[in-house]
Amino acid sequence: MKKVEKKNEKIKNKEKNTEIEETNDKTQENTDVKKKRTINGISIWRILAYFIIYSVLGYIIETIYGMITKGVWESRQSFLYGPFCGIYGLGAVIMIICLHKFPRKFNTLFVGGFIVGSIVEYVVSFVGEMVLGVKWWDYSNMPLNFNGRICVYFSVFWGFLGIYLIASLNPKIDKIIDWIKSKFKTYKALKTFVMTVFILLMIDCVSTAFAIEFFLVRMIVQNDIDVVNKEAVVEQYDKIYENEKLSKFIYEFWGDKKMIRTFPNLKINDKNGNIVYIDSLLDIQPYYLKVHDINNKNNEEVEADIKGE
């Protein structure tokens, strides 16, 4: 009888050990799945949330900067629709992924921000010019610039931004994200919401690429700008605008006013390397509102200057 009981105990222990091993295997599998869904320890959905939030913050920063430096409220959007400045979203995401494990190492954060911010800025400028044929910005007239795409002054700004972002701002953004997360009934619902917004942003991004290309082709041909591969551009123009339905769609949704108001600082290089500012080709006010005169002159002073008094 005792032998039978011992045998049963051995069987039970063996079954328990098997169950424990299976549980450990499942836990390991789940851990592996979670690892695949993170980048340097940050979940994919949170990274997408960072991109969305920082793109909006970037738009706000750029808009305020434009008001101060140019005296006008103009669009600083990266995309056709929505208050998003994508370079800030992209830059912040890459900085956070690379630097979030050094929250109090300020020297590391500064150097990392300097390097990462400069690389992102250069790549975005390069892609914009090579793929879309457009200059988003040009630092050629600033000292210590590299190909007019980046310059030391702004790279230093990226360095200090890296410190502020990781050490101060992003912990607060994490709290906001966690608060938003608590408002959703399930984790799945939160991920679905973030993914939906991100997908809409990507659709907006693709639409923007097409709209800018169609717009620039139209400006080059209609204003007879002598650019490299002019014949190919003219051929592309004919192919696009001879299509009645496509042409009607473009003029209705991506007309001159819509494009220049959304992207007031668009510029292209002609065949000789001269910069052509697109807003100078159109009799359309490229900004929404004049906030102040940056020269602090009233109308009478401006008129006096014109008359030479």
C-alpha positions in Angstrom: 0.0 0.0 0.0 2.8 2.4 0.9 4.6 1.5 -2.3 1.5 2.4 -4.3 1.1 5.8 -2.5 4.8 6.6 -3.1 4.4 5.7 -6.7 1.3 8.0 -7.0 3.3 10.8 -5.3 6.1 10.4 -7.8 3.6 10.6 -10.7 1.9 13.7 -9.2 5.3 15.4 -8.6 6.3 14.6 -12.2 3.1 16.1 -13.5 3.6 19.2 -11.4 7.2 19.6 -12.6 5.9 19.2 -16.2 3.3 21.9 -15.6 5.9 24.2 -14.1 8.2 23.6 -17.0 5.3 24.3 -19.5 4.4 27.5 -17.6 8.0 28.6 -17.7 8.1 27.9 -21.4 5.0 29.9 -22.0 6.3 32.8 -19.8 9.5 32.7 -21.8 7.5 32.7 -25.1 5.5 35.7 -23.9 8.7 37.5 -22.9 10.1 36.8 -26.3 6.9 38.2 -27.9 7.1 41.3 -25.8 10.8 41.8 -26.7 9.9 41.7 -30.3 7.3 44.4 -29.8 9.7 46.8 -28.2 12.6 48.9 -29.4 15.4 49.4 -26.9 12.9 48.6 -24.1 10.1 50.9 -25.3 6.8 49.5 -26.7 5.9 50.2 -30.3 2.6 51.8 -29.4 4.3 54.2 -27.0 6.8 55.2 -29.7 3.9 56.0 -32.0 2.3 58.0 -29.3 5.5 59.9 -28.8 5.7 60.7 -32.5 2.1 62.1 -32.5 2.5 64.2 -29.4 5.9 65.6 -30.3 4.8 66.4 -33.8 2.0 68.5 -32.4 4.4 70.2 -29.9 6.8 70.9 -32.7 4.1 72.6 -34.7 3.3 74.8 -31.7 7.1 75.7 -31.2 7.6 76.4 -34.9 4.4 78.6 -35.1 5.5 80.7 -32.1 9.1 81.0 -33.6 7.6 82.2 -36.9 5.5 84.8 -35.1 8.6 86.1 -33.3 11.0 86.1 -36.2 8.8 86.9 -39.1 5.9 88.7 -37.4 3.3 86.5 -39.0 1.2 83.5 -38.2 2.0 81.1 -40.9 1.7 77.4 -41.4 4.6 75.3 -40.0 3.0 72.0 -40.9 4.8 69.0 -42.3 1.6 67.5 -43.7 -1.4 68.9 -45.6 -3.8 68.2 -42.8 -3.5 68.6 -39.1 -1.1 70.5 -36.7 1.9 68.2 -37.1 5.6 69.0 -37.6 7.0 65.6 -38.4 10.7 66.4 -38.0 10.1 67.1 -34.3 8.2 63.9 -33.9 10.8 61.9 -35.7 13.7 63.6 -33.9 12.1 63.2 -30.5 11.4 59.5 -31.1 14.9 58.7 -32.2 16.4 60.7 -29.3 14.2 59.0 -26.7 15.0 55.5 -28.1 18.8 56.2 -28.1 19.1 58.3 -24.9 16.3 57.3 -22.5 18.6 55.0 -20.5 20.8 58.1 -19.6 18.3 60.3 -17.8 20.8 62.1 -15.6 24.0 62.0 -17.6 23.7 65.5 -19.0 27.0 65.3 -21.0 25.9 62.2 -22.7 22.4 63.7 -23.4 24.0 66.8 -24.9 26.3 65.0 -27.2 23.6 62.4 -28.1 21.1 65.2 -28.8 23.7 67.1 -30.9 24.5 64.1 -33.1 21.0 62.6 -33.4 19.3 65.9 -34.0 21.9 66.8 -36.7 21.6 63.5 -38.4 17.8 63.6 -38.5 17.8 67.2 -39.7 20.3 66.4 -42.5 18.4 63.2 -43.6 15.0 65.0 -43.7 16.5 67.8 -45.7 18.3 65.5 -48.1 15.2 63.3 -48.7 13.1 66.4 -49.2 15.5 67.7 -51.9 16.3 64.4 -53.6 12.9 62.8 -53.5 10.5 65.8 -53.6 12.8 68.3 -55.2 12.1 70.9 -52.5 14.2 72.8 -49.9 12.6 72.8 -46.5 15.3 75.1 -45.1 18.7 76.5 -46.1 21.5 77.4 -43.7 24.0 78.3 -46.5 24.2 81.9 -45.3 24.9 80.8 -41.7 28.5 80.1 -40.4 29.6 76.5 -39.7 27.0 75.0 -41.9 27.3 71.7 -43.8 25.7 71.7 -47.3 23.2 74.2 -46.1 21.3 71.3 -44.4 22.6 71.6 -40.9 24.7 74.2 -39.0 26.5 74.2 -35.6 24.1 76.7 -34.0 21.1 74.5 -34.6 23.0 71.4 -33.7 23.9 73.0 -30.3 20.1 73.7 -29.9 19.5 69.9 -30.6 22.0 69.1 -27.9 20.3 71.2 -25.2 17.0 69.9 -26.4 18.2 66.4 -25.8 19.0 67.2 -22.2 15.6 68.9 -21.6 13.7 66.2 -23.5 15.0 63.2 -21.6 15.6 64.7 -18.2 12.5 66.9 -17.8 9.9 66.9 -20.6 9.5 63.2 -21.6 8.8 62.0 -18.0 5.9 64.4 -18.0 4.8 63.2 -21.4 4.9 59.6 -20.0 2.6 60.6 -17.2 0.2 62.1 -19.7 0.3 58.9 -21.8 -0.2 56.8 -18.7 -3.2 59.0 -17.8 -4.7 58.6 -21.3 -4.0 54.9 -21.1 -6.0 54.7 -17.8 -9.1 56.2 -19.6 -9.3 53.2 -22.0 -11.1 50.1 -20.8 -8.6 47.8 -22.4 -5.0 47.9 -23.5 -6.1 46.7 -26.9 -8.5 49.7 -27.3 -5.6 52.1 -26.5 -3.3 50.4 -29.1 -6.1 50.5 -31.7 -6.6 54.2 -31.1 -2.9 55.1 -31.4 -2.5 52.9 -34.5 -5.5 54.5 -36.1 -4.2 58.0 -35.6 -0.7 56.9 -36.8 -2.2 55.3 -40.0 -4.2 58.5 -40.7 -0.9 60.4 -40.3 0.9 58.1 -42.8 -2.0 58.6 -45.3 -1.6 62.3 -44.7 2.1 62.0 -45.3 1.7 60.1 -48.6 -1.0 62.6 -49.8 1.4 65.5 -48.9 4.2 63.9 -51.0 1.9 63.7 -54.1 0.4 67.2 -53.5 3.9 68.8 -53.3 5.2 67.1 -56.3 2.1 68.1 -58.4 2.4 71.7 -57.1 6.1 72.1 -57.9 5.6 70.6 -61.4 2.8 73.1 -61.9 4.9 76.0 -60.7 7.9 75.1 -62.8 6.0 74.8 -66.0 3.6 77.6 -65.6 6.4 80.0 -64.5 8.9 78.6 -67.0 11.6 78.0 -64.4 14.7 76.6 -65.9 15.4 73.5 -63.8 17.5 70.4 -64.3 15.6 67.8 -66.5 13.1 70.5 -67.6 11.9 68.3 -70.4 11.0 65.5 -68.1 9.2 67.9 -65.8 7.1 69.3 -68.7 6.3 65.7 -69.8 5.2 64.9 -66.3 3.1 68.1 -66.2 1.3 67.2 -69.5 0.7 63.7 -68.2 -0.8 64.9 -64.9 -2.9 67.9 -66.0 -4.2 66.5 -69.3 -6.0 63.9 -67.1 -9.3 65.8 -66.6 -10.4 64.0 -63.5 -7.0 64.1 -61.8 -6.5 67.8 -62.7 -9.9 68.7 -61.3 -9.1 66.9 -58.1 -5.8 68.6 -57.7 -7.1 72.1 -58.3 -10.1 71.5 -56.0 -8.1 70.0 -53.0 -4.5 71.0 -53.7 -4.8 74.4 -55.4 -2.3 77.2 -55.3 -3.8 78.9 -52.3 -4.1 75.7 -50.2 -0.5 74.7 -51.0 1.2 78.1 -50.5 -0.8 78.7 -47.3 0.2 75.2 -46.0 3.8 75.4 -47.1 4.7 79.1 -47.3 8.5 78.5 -47.2 8.8 76.1 -50.2 11.8 76.8 -52.4 13.5 75.0 -55.3 16.9 75.3 -57.1 17.0 76.3 -60.8 19.5 75.0 -63.3 22.1 77.5 -62.2 21.7 76.7 -58.5 19.7 79.8 -57.7 17.0 79.5 -55.0 13.5 80.2 -56.3 11.0 81.0 -53.5 7.6 79.7 -54.6 5.6 82.3 -52.7 7.2 85.0 -54.9 5.6 83.4 -58.0 2.0 83.7 -56.7 -0.1 86.7 -55.9 -1.3 85.0 -52.8 -0.7 86.0 -49.2 1.3 83.1 -47.8 0.5 83.6 -44.2 -2.8 83.6 -42.3 -2.3 86.7 -40.2 0.2 89.5 -39.6 0.9 89.5 -35.9 3.3 92.4 -35.6 5.9 94.4 -37.7 9.3 93.0 -36.8 10.9 96.3 -37.7 8.5 98.1 -35.2 7.4 100.6 -37.8 3.9 101.9 -38.1 2.3 102.6 -41.5 3.3 106.2 -41.6 7.0 105.3 -41.1 6.8 102.6 -43.8 5.3 105.1 -46.3 8.0 107.7 -45.3 10.7 105.1 -46.1 9.1 104.3 -49.5 9.0 108.1 -50.3 12.5 108.5 -49.1 11.6 111.1 -46.5 
